[in-house]
Amino acid sequence: MQSKAPISDIDAFIETSYQCATKSDLNLNELVVYSSGKVLAEDVAKVLCSDDTISKQYGTVTSYWGYKTSDTIEFLGKGIADLILAKENLINAFMAESTYNYQAVVGFPNYTAYLISSTEKPRVEKSYFLDKRIGLLDYPTSRSGHILPKQLFKKLDINLENLNIVYASSHSELRELLASGQVDLISSYWQDSDQAKFSANYITPISDNISGSRWYLKMENENTDLLCAVQLRLTELARSQNSHYFNHVESFWECDAEKQIKRSTGENNAAN
């Protein structure tokens, strides 16, 4: 099994965690998972706990979640998680593949960043933004929610101090701000469920072909049974979602009946 970080490293995340037991009641090993959002964290834990292969190696699955890049960094930088949903740029920044041998297991399609309004189609013009309340994410590594809109403002020669920017801690919170009228527009990605509250006529693309997140598994040992089981369960879970985006999950390893594997050439990635 993989070595774990001291429990003090994850004490602060106890309240944002979900734990379930596998089919091996007497197994004391714990599989630690980190992802973004409570619902996803719980769903992932449940499918992993139900898997026969994972049950042979672990007695419990503990799934943590967070909404900020700093939360991901806490887990990624210390190698706390055995399985983590993260951006490729963060994996590269922390050299996580060489330090902890994190291997990409599944990923999601590239996506487009949009300006989204509830009352009109946003215009990419300097004058348009000056009297608007603009919702952005408060963490600087989010491309669709922070980096790309600020790059757009810079390109339009807009001083950020002249803008009324309202910061949110998650994409969900951005949507809540927009739906409640607390902001006039947000910068984010577009998802199928947005059509229930917003109009696809009121979105304007600002950048396309953005790579998203991947699930990475710590592979200090050649535990191919675990890799194949995790890949299968994550792929099944993604394809069960009522979303065109998540239904296009891509596996990075080809597993045969004997769990012999080889890396595929897929390069797809989840939105941020």
C-alpha positions in Angstrom: 0.0 0.0 0.0 1.0 3.6 -0.4 2.5 5.5 2.5 0.3 8.2 4.0 0.9 11.8 5.1 0.6 12.5 8.8 -3.0 12.7 9.9 -2.4 16.4 10.9 -2.1 17.2 7.3 -5.7 16.4 6.6 -7.3 17.3 9.9 -8.7 20.5 8.5 -10.5 18.6 5.8 -12.4 16.1 8.0 -15.6 18.1 7.7 -15.4 17.9 3.9 -15.1 14.2 3.6 -17.1 11.1 3.0 -16.1 7.6 4.0 -17.5 4.2 3.1 -16.5 0.6 3.8 -15.5 -1.8 1.1 -16.5 -5.5 1.1 -13.4 -6.3 3.2 -14.4 -5.6 6.8 -11.1 -6.6 8.3 -8.8 -4.7 5.9 -7.3 -1.7 7.6 -5.9 -0.1 4.5 -7.5 3.2 3.4 -7.8 4.6 -0.1 -7.7 8.4 0.0 -9.5 10.3 -2.8 -9.6 14.1 -3.5 -11.9 15.8 -5.9 -13.9 19.1 -6.3 -17.4 19.1 -4.8 -19.3 17.1 -2.3 -21.6 15.2 -4.8 -18.7 14.0 -6.9 -16.6 13.0 -3.9 -19.5 10.9 -2.5 -20.3 9.3 -5.8 -16.7 8.4 -6.5 -16.3 6.8 -3.0 -19.5 4.7 -3.4 -18.5 3.2 -6.8 -15.0 2.5 -5.5 -16.3 0.8 -2.3 -18.5 -1.5 -4.4 -15.6 -2.8 -6.5 -14.4 -6.3 -5.8 -10.8 -5.6 -6.8 -10.5 -2.5 -4.6 -12.1 -4.5 -1.8 -9.2 -6.9 -1.9 -6.7 -4.1 -1.2 -8.6 -1.6 0.9 -11.1 -1.7 3.8 -12.3 1.9 3.5 -12.4 4.7 0.9 -12.2 8.2 2.3 -13.1 10.9 -0.2 -12.3 14.5 0.4 -13.5 17.5 -1.5 -12.6 21.2 -1.9 -13.6 24.1 -4.1 -10.4 26.1 -4.3 -7.1 25.4 -6.1 -5.4 25.9 -2.7 -7.2 22.8 -1.5 -6.0 20.8 -4.4 -2.5 22.1 -3.8 -2.6 21.0 -0.2 -3.3 17.4 -1.2 -1.2 17.4 -4.3 1.9 19.0 -2.9 2.1 16.6 0.0 1.0 13.5 -2.0 -1.8 12.9 0.5 -4.3 11.4 -2.0 -4.0 8.1 -3.7 -6.4 9.3 -6.3 -6.9 12.9 -7.2 -8.8 15.0 -9.7 -6.4 17.8 -10.8 -5.3 20.0 -13.6 -2.4 18.9 -15.7 -0.6 22.2 -15.1 -0.7 21.7 -11.3 0.6 18.1 -11.7 3.5 19.5 -13.8 4.1 22.4 -11.4 4.6 20.1 -8.5 6.4 17.5 -10.6 3.9 15.1 -9.1 4.5 12.4 -11.7 8.1 12.1 -10.8 7.8 12.8 -7.1 4.7 10.6 -6.2 4.4 8.8 -9.5 0.9 10.0 -10.2 -0.4 8.6 -13.4 -3.3 9.9 -15.5 -6.1 7.4 -15.5 -9.1 9.2 -17.2 -9.7 12.6 -18.5 -12.4 14.8 -20.0 -12.9 16.7 -23.3 -11.4 20.1 -23.9 -13.9 23.0 -23.4 -14.6 26.6 -24.0 -14.6 29.6 -21.6 -17.6 31.9 -21.9 -18.9 35.2 -20.6 -22.4 34.3 -19.4 -25.2 36.8 -18.7 -28.9 36.3 -17.7 -30.3 39.2 -19.6 -28.2 39.9 -22.8 -25.4 38.6 -25.0 -22.1 39.9 -23.6 -20.1 42.1 -25.9 -16.3 42.0 -26.0 -15.9 45.8 -25.9 -14.2 48.0 -23.4 -17.2 50.2 -22.8 -19.5 47.2 -22.2 -17.6 46.1 -19.0 -17.2 49.4 -17.3 -20.6 49.6 -15.7 -21.1 45.8 -15.2 -20.9 43.7 -12.0 -18.6 40.9 -13.1 -18.4 37.6 -11.3 -15.0 35.8 -11.3 -13.4 33.1 -9.3 -11.1 34.1 -6.4 -8.3 31.6 -7.2 -5.7 32.6 -9.8 -5.1 29.3 -11.5 -8.7 28.9 -12.8 -8.5 29.5 -16.5 -12.2 30.1 -17.4 -13.1 31.8 -14.1 -10.0 34.0 -13.6 -7.0 33.9 -16.0 -8.8 34.2 -19.3 -11.3 37.0 -18.4 -8.4 39.0 -16.9 -6.3 38.5 -20.0 -9.3 39.8 -22.0 -9.6 42.9 -19.9 -5.9 43.5 -20.3 -6.2 43.1 -24.1 -9.0 45.6 -24.1 -6.8 48.0 -22.0 -9.1 48.0 -19.0 -7.7 48.7 -15.6 -9.0 46.1 -13.2 -9.4 48.9 -10.6 -12.1 50.4 -12.8 -14.1 47.2 -12.8 -16.7 46.1 -10.3 -15.5 42.5 -9.8 -17.3 40.2 -7.4 -15.3 37.1 -6.4 -16.7 33.7 -5.8 -15.2 30.5 -4.4 -16.6 28.1 -7.0 -18.3 27.9 -10.4 -21.5 26.9 -8.6 -21.3 30.1 -6.5 -20.8 32.1 -9.6 -24.0 30.7 -11.1 -25.8 31.5 -7.9 -24.6 35.1 -8.0 -25.8 35.4 -11.6 -29.2 33.8 -11.0 -29.9 36.0 -8.0 -29.0 39.1 -9.9 -26.0 40.0 -7.7 -23.8 40.2 -10.8 -24.6 41.0 -14.4 -22.3 38.4 -16.0 -19.8 35.7 -15.0 -16.8 34.1 -16.7 -17.1 30.3 -16.6 -17.7 27.2 -18.8 -21.1 26.3 -20.2 -22.7 23.0 -19.1 -26.0 21.3 -20.1 -27.6 22.0 -16.8 -27.1 25.8 -17.2 -30.0 25.8 -19.7 -32.5 25.4 -16.9 -31.5 28.9 -15.5 -29.8 30.7 -18.3 -30.1 31.2 -22.1 -27.6 29.8 -24.6 -28.3 33.0 -26.6 -26.7 35.0 -23.8 -23.2 33.5 -23.8 -20.1 34.8 -25.6 -16.9 32.6 -26.0 -13.6 34.1 -25.0 -11.3 31.1 -25.5 -11.8 27.6 -26.8 -9.9 24.3 -26.7 -9.0 24.6 -23.0 -7.8 21.4 -21.4 -9.6 20.4 -18.2 -8.9 18.0 -15.3 -7.8 14.4 -15.1 -8.0 11.8 -12.5 -4.5 10.8 -11.3 -3.7 7.6 -9.4 -0.5 7.2 -7.3 1.4 4.3 -8.7 4.5 3.8 -6.6 4.1 0.1 -7.3 3.0 -1.6 -10.5 -0.5 -2.2 -9.0 -2.2 -2.8 -12.4 -5.2 -4.5 -10.9 -6.0 -1.3 -8.9 -5.3 1.0 -11.9 -7.7 -0.9 -14.1 -10.4 -1.2 -11.5 -10.2 2.6 -10.7 -10.2 3.5 -14.4 -13.3 1.2 -15.1 -15.3 2.7 -12.2 -14.5 6.3 -12.9 -15.3 5.8 -16.6 -18.7 4.1 -15.7 -19.5 6.9 -13.3 -18.7 9.7 -15.8 -20.8 8.0 -18.5 -23.8 7.7 -16.2 -23.9 11.5 -15.7 -26.7 13.4 -17.4 -24.1 15.6 -19.2 -22.9 15.5 -22.8 -19.5 16.8 -21.5 -18.9 14.1 -18.9 -20.2 11.4 -21.1 -17.1 11.9 -23.3 -14.7 10.7 -20.6 -11.5 9.1 -22.1 -9.5 6.3 -20.6 -5.7 6.6 -20.7 -4.9 2.9 -20.2 -5.9 -0.2 -22.2 -6.7 -3.1 -19.8 -7.2 -6.7 -21.0 -8.9 -9.5 -19.1 -5.7 -10.3 -17.2 -5.3 -6.7 -16.1 -2.2 -6.3 -18.3 -2.1 -2.7 -19.4 -0.6 -0.2 -21.7 -0.9 3.5 -22.0 -3.2 4.7 -24.7 -2.6 7.9 -26.7 -5.8 9.7 -25.6 -5.2 13.3 -24.6 -8.6 14.5 -23.5 -9.3 16.4 -20.2 -12.9 18.6 -16.9 -13.7 22.2 -17.0 -12.5 24.9 -14.7 
